[in-house]
Amino acid sequence: MADDNRPLKYARYAIGEIILVVIGILIALQINTWNEERKTRLIETKTLKEIRANLALDLYELNEDIAVMDSISESGMAVLTYIKSNNKPSASFKYNVNVSRLNPHFDAVQGGYSLLESKGLDIISNDSLRGAISKLYELSYPYYAKYENERIFKVNNIILPKFTDYFSVIWLDDDSFFNGTSEISDEDYITMKNDIEFINILNLAMTENEMVKNRAHRIVGNVQDLINFIDKELEGL
């Protein structure tokens, strides 16, 4: 066309070709971006669903632990009340002693959060949700574990050694919830009844139990809030 003395038409044709090529490249880039975004959102959805399933298991275990801790508190109070006005151990007293020495422990299910860490926390598009997830797993759960570990140490090193001065644990094949009792002779019961250190140790066990239980109730609230947050986010994905 240039030889035919039509340079303007040639220039327009060339520019048009360039524009078409650029448009094609831009469309291809956009399609690739959409595909990558879709893949990221699929990974985000899968990860959130796994975290949500893990949190449901955590919530169940925490509520189970709280129920056990409620039993520990009730049994501890029953033991203290019984000691004040009875000179012989009863079957219910022995059973309550056994419950009062229990030591429940919570282990969070970490599979979903581990998956998130491997993919990178930035796959969670909602900044507030990403922060809430990180806060639970990096701050709230470790803080609760600190309380539990302190109680476990005191139970194993202070409380149980004193209990074993007087009681021997007997596991029973019966329908009782905790399937066990703590045996003590009539003579040892009288000695224990007048042992101020044992009374103080029992009060320590109840105090530690209440501290962890109060913290567990807070964690339950945190977990439920995060479950609700994830449910709302999944509705929009």
C-alpha positions in Angstrom: 0.0 0.0 0.0 2.9 2.3 0.7 4.2 1.7 -2.9 0.7 2.7 -4.2 1.2 6.1 -2.6 -1.3 5.4 0.3 1.0 5.8 3.4 -1.9 7.1 5.5 -4.0 4.0 4.9 -1.0 1.8 5.6 -0.4 3.7 8.9 -4.0 3.2 9.9 -3.8 -0.5 9.1 -0.6 -1.0 11.0 -2.0 0.9 14.0 -5.2 -1.1 13.9 -3.1 -4.3 13.9 -1.1 -3.2 16.9 -4.3 -2.2 18.7 -5.8 -5.6 18.0 -2.7 -7.3 19.3 -2.7 -5.2 22.4 -6.4 -5.8 23.0 -5.7 -9.6 22.6 -2.9 -9.5 25.1 -5.0 -7.5 27.6 -7.9 -9.9 27.2 -5.6 -12.9 27.7 -4.1 -11.2 30.8 -7.5 -10.4 32.1 -8.7 -14.0 31.6 -5.5 -15.3 33.3 -6.1 -12.9 36.2 -9.7 -14.1 36.5 -8.6 -17.7 36.5 -6.0 -17.1 39.2 -8.5 -15.1 41.3 -11.0 -18.0 40.9 -8.4 -20.5 42.0 -7.4 -18.3 45.0 -11.1 -18.0 46.0 -11.6 -21.7 45.8 -8.6 -22.3 48.0 -9.9 -19.6 50.4 -13.3 -21.3 50.5 -11.8 -24.8 51.1 -9.5 -23.4 53.8 -12.3 -21.5 55.6 -14.5 -24.6 55.5 -11.8 -26.7 57.1 -11.1 -24.1 59.8 -14.8 -23.9 60.4 -15.1 -27.7 60.8 -12.1 -27.7 63.2 -13.6 -24.9 65.3 -16.9 -26.9 65.6 -14.8 -29.8 67.0 -13.0 -27.4 69.3 -16.3 -25.9 70.5 -17.6 -29.4 71.4 -14.5 -30.3 73.3 -14.4 -27.0 75.2 -18.0 -27.4 76.3 -17.3 -31.0 77.3 -14.3 -29.8 79.4 -16.5 -27.0 81.0 -19.0 -29.7 82.0 -16.2 -31.7 83.6 -15.0 -28.6 85.4 -18.5 -27.9 86.6 -18.5 -31.4 88.1 -15.1 -30.8 89.7 -16.4 -27.7 91.4 -19.6 -29.4 92.6 -17.7 -32.5 93.9 -15.0 -30.3 95.6 -17.7 -28.4 97.5 -19.4 -31.6 98.4 -16.2 -33.0 99.8 -15.5 -29.9 101.9 -19.1 -29.9 103.2 -19.0 -33.6 104.0 -15.7 -33.4 105.9 -17.1 -30.8 108.3 -19.9 -33.0 109.7 -19.0 -36.7 109.1 -16.5 -39.0 110.7 -16.7 -41.9 108.3 -16.2 -41.8 104.5 -19.3 -42.7 102.4 -19.4 -44.1 98.9 -20.6 -40.7 97.5 -17.7 -38.9 99.4 -15.2 -41.2 97.8 -16.7 -40.7 94.4 -16.6 -36.9 94.8 -13.0 -37.0 95.9 -12.2 -38.9 92.7 -14.0 -36.3 90.6 -12.4 -33.4 92.4 -8.9 -34.5 91.4 -9.7 -34.7 87.6 -7.6 -32.6 85.2 -9.3 -32.0 81.8 -7.1 -30.8 79.0 -8.0 -29.1 75.7 -6.2 -29.7 72.4 -7.2 -27.5 69.5 -7.6 -29.1 66.1 -5.0 -27.2 64.0 -5.4 -28.8 60.5 -7.3 -25.9 58.9 -5.0 -23.3 60.3 -1.9 -25.2 59.3 -3.4 -25.4 55.8 -3.9 -21.6 55.9 -0.3 -21.0 57.0 1.0 -23.2 54.2 -1.0 -21.3 51.6 -0.3 -17.9 53.1 -2.6 -15.9 55.4 -3.2 -13.4 52.6 -5.5 -15.8 50.7 -8.1 -14.7 53.2 -9.5 -11.7 51.3 -11.3 -10.2 54.3 -8.7 -8.3 56.4 -10.9 -8.4 59.6 -11.6 -12.2 59.2 -7.9 -12.9 58.6 -7.1 -10.9 61.8 -9.7 -12.7 63.8 -8.4 -16.1 62.7 -4.8 -15.2 63.5 -5.8 -13.8 66.9 -7.6 -17.0 68.0 -4.8 -19.4 66.9 -1.8 -17.2 67.8 -3.0 -15.4 70.9 -6.2 -16.8 72.5 -5.5 -20.5 72.2 -1.9 -20.2 73.4 -3.0 -17.9 76.3 -5.6 -20.5 77.3 -3.0 -23.3 77.1 -0.8 -21.3 79.5 -3.6 -21.3 82.1 -4.1 -25.1 81.5 -0.5 -25.9 81.7 -0.1 -24.0 85.0 -3.0 -26.0 86.5 -1.7 -29.3 85.1 1.7 -28.6 86.8 0.0 -27.8 90.1 -2.3 -30.8 89.9 0.6 -33.2 89.1 3.2 -31.8 91.5 1.2 -30.4 94.4 -2.4 -31.6 94.5 -2.2 -35.3 93.4 0.8 -36.1 95.7 -1.2 -34.9 98.7 -4.3 -36.9 97.6 -2.3 -40.0 97.3 -1.2 -39.7 101.0 -4.7 -40.8 101.9 -6.5 -42.1 98.8 -6.0 -44.9 96.2 -7.8 -44.6 92.9 -10.1 -47.5 92.0 -11.5 -47.7 88.5 -15.0 -49.2 88.5 -16.8 -51.0 85.7 -20.1 -49.4 86.3 -22.5 -46.8 84.8 -21.0 -43.8 86.7 -19.9 -40.9 84.5 -16.2 -41.0 85.6 -16.1 -44.8 86.3 -14.0 -44.6 89.4 -13.7 -43.9 93.1 -11.0 -43.0 95.6 -10.7 -45.5 98.5 -9.7 -44.4 102.0 -9.7 -46.3 105.3 -11.8 -45.1 108.2 -8.5 -44.4 110.2 -7.0 -42.4 107.3 -10.2 -40.5 106.9 -10.0 -39.2 110.5 -6.4 -38.2 109.9 -7.2 -36.5 106.6 -10.2 -34.7 108.2 -7.9 -33.0 110.6 -5.1 -32.3 108.1 -5.2 -28.5 107.3 -2.7 -29.0 104.5 -5.1 -31.4 102.7 -8.0 -28.9 103.1 -5.8 -26.1 101.7 -4.7 -28.4 98.8 -8.3 -29.2 98.0 -9.2 -25.5 98.0 -6.2 -24.9 95.7 -7.5 -27.5 93.3 -10.9 -25.8 93.2 -9.4 -22.4 92.7 -7.3 -23.6 89.8 -10.3 -25.3 88.3 -12.4 -22.2 88.5 -9.7 -20.0 86.9 -9.4 -22.3 83.9 -13.1 -22.7 83.6 -13.7 -18.9 83.5 -11.0 -18.7 80.8 -12.7 -21.6 78.9 -16.0 -19.7 78.8 -14.2 -16.8 77.2 -12.6 -19.0 74.6 -16.0 -20.6 73.8 -17.3 -17.1 73.1 -14.3 -16.4 70.9 -14.7 -19.6 68.9 -18.4 -19.1 68.4 -17.8 -15.6 67.2 -15.3 -16.8 64.7 -17.6 -19.6 63.5 -20.3 -16.9 62.9 -17.8 -14.7 61.1 -16.7 -17.5 58.8 -20.3 -18.6 58.1 -21.1 -15.0 57.0 -18.0 -14.8 54.8 -18.7 -18.2 53.1 -22.1 -16.9 52.1 -20.4 -14.3 50.0 -17.8 -16.5 48.4 
